[in-house]
Amino acid sequence: MPDQVQAAGGVLYRPGDDGIQVCLVHRPRYDDWSLPKGTFKADETALGAAVREVAEETGVAGIPELRLPEVAYRLPDGRPKTVQFWLMRAGTTGPVQDTDEVDRIAWLPPAEAAARLSYPDERPVLDRVAELPPVTAVVALVRHAHAGERKKWAGRDQLRPIDPTGQRQAGRIAEALTTFAPRRLVAAPPLRCKQTLEPLAKALDDMPIVLDSAFAEPSEAADLPGRLTVAQSRLAELRLDGRTVVCSQGKVIPPLLALLHGDEDPEPFKTRKGDGWLLTWSGERLLDASRL
């Protein structure tokens, strides 16, 4: 089987006179119009690749808000290629960096952009964007990074630190979420939760990390339903800040996401250490939980 090519890109949007406008790029090498995208670099996250490619091809820093449908097709040499797309709000603007690849960009309403696209496979991505209500808030909910084994830690569990693997995971979280441009960082009280966000806080000019027990595992399992209710209420408050990163724990995140979805089964929301979700809202409506 030929090796699969992994790529990532974005639907970059900005407010227009009547709704939103999305950005297409023109590639002179192919004389085509497409969504900005490109292949991963070594040891690069999908989200990091998507943000980088959008910035290089459009000159705009995209703020990720929602994961969009993937596009899969075969290259002329027969290799399968998969592109992961993200919805991105336009941030700061500069010159196009990859001038060898892109010579023009166009901002168009979604329907006009879909008509101009050279590749029909990308049109369902724009269809998804066109049907979305306005995004009003996004919360990145992450599980703390690896912190060794609880049974091998002799001290108070609250003070168990992240280990070298966890430090690498915390660095990748910072890489992925710096471009998210959070306005607030919140961590459950255990030290490992705060340490998971420290590289991100440093990258954001030493943004303070607020400790909040609403996102911590209760000491008694019977207290979990009450804790989830408090966490859900706290998320409603944090939505007012627009973009927030919350670091929580493994026994809280799956049932909390199930509660937000009105689902009794937390299994689909199991989250590995150092991984997480983008929770995207339009007002009080949760549009989606996109796995990071």
QUIQUIJO-V8590 format. One line per field, one symbol per residue. phi: phi as a letter, one per 20 degrees, with the letter a starting at -180 (. if undefined). burial: 1 if it has 9 or more other ideal C-beta (glycine too) atoms within 8 Angstrom, else 0. A space follows every 10 residues. Layout:
# QUIQUIJO-V8590
phi->???
burial->???
This chain:
# QUIQUIJO-V8590
phi->.ffeedcbab eecbfdfcnd dddddddfgd lcdbffaaef egldffffff ffffffedmd fedfcaedgf ccbdfgenff ccdedcfcff dfdbffeeff ecdbccdcgg fffffegecg fefgffffff efffedbcde ddegffcmdg feeeeffgdf efdgffffff ffffgfdfff lfdbdccffg gfffffefff fffdllffde ebffdefffd gfefgfffff ffffffffff enccdcdccf edffffffff emdedegfdg cffndabddd dcmeeffadd ff
burial->0000111111 1111010001 1111111000 0011111101 0001111111 1111111111 1111111100 1000100011 1111111111 1000011000 0100110111 0011011010 0111111111 0100101111 1111111000 0010000001 1110011011 1111111111 0101111111 1111111111 1001001010 1101111100 0011001101 1111100110 1111111111 0111111111 0000010010 1011111111 1100011011 01
